[in-house]
Amino acid sequence: MIETIVEEKLLELLGDPDEGLPIRKSIRERLLRQKEAVASGERGEPFEEVTRRLGLE
């Protein structure tokens, strides 16, 4: 979680250097497959499980 927060803050301060650049077709397809896998429950872990496992409830 800390890593994500730091990354978000850096992007906020510095901007995204890749913004506006084209995405290769193969990368776009891979990202869409990953998104579908997360949505169907094949990948990822629910936030509630992570917080419970880490004792952050």
C-alpha positions as CSV (number, residue, x, y, z in Angstrom):
1,M,0.0,0.0,0.0
2,I,2.8,2.4,0.8
3,E,4.4,1.7,-2.5
4,T,1.2,2.6,-4.3
5,I,0.7,5.8,-2.3
6,V,4.3,6.9,-3.1
7,E,3.9,6.1,-6.8
8,E,0.6,8.1,-6.9
9,K,2.2,11.1,-5.2
10,L,5.2,11.0,-7.6
11,L,2.9,10.9,-10.6
12,E,0.9,13.8,-9.2
13,L,4.1,15.9,-8.7
14,L,6.0,14.8,-11.8
15,G,3.3,13.7,-14.2
16,D,3.3,10.6,-16.3
17,P,6.3,10.6,-18.7
18,D,4.5,8.1,-20.9
19,E,1.2,10.0,-21.2
20,G,0.2,10.5,-24.8
21,L,2.5,7.9,-26.2
22,P,1.0,5.1,-28.2
23,I,0.6,1.6,-26.7
24,R,1.7,-1.4,-28.8
25,K,-1.1,-3.7,-29.8
26,S,0.5,-6.7,-28.0
27,I,0.7,-4.7,-24.7
28,R,-2.9,-3.5,-25.0
29,E,-4.1,-7.0,-25.6
30,R,-2.1,-8.4,-22.6
31,L,-3.5,-5.6,-20.3
32,L,-7.1,-6.4,-21.5
33,R,-6.5,-10.1,-20.8
34,Q,-5.2,-9.3,-17.3
35,K,-8.2,-7.0,-16.6
36,E,-10.6,-9.8,-17.6
37,A,-8.8,-12.3,-15.4
38,V,-9.0,-10.0,-12.4
39,A,-12.7,-9.3,-13.1
40,S,-13.5,-13.0,-13.3
41,G,-11.6,-13.8,-10.1
42,E,-8.7,-15.7,-11.8
43,R,-6.1,-13.1,-10.7
44,G,-5.9,-10.8,-7.8
45,E,-7.0,-10.9,-4.2
46,P,-9.9,-9.1,-2.7
47,F,-9.0,-6.0,-0.6
48,E,-10.8,-7.4,2.4
49,E,-8.8,-10.6,2.3
50,V,-5.5,-8.7,2.1
51,T,-6.4,-6.4,5.0
52,R,-7.5,-9.4,7.1
53,R,-4.4,-11.4,6.3
54,L,-2.2,-8.4,7.2
55,G,-4.1,-7.7,10.4
56,L,-5.2,-4.3,9.2
57,E,-8.9,-4.6,9.9
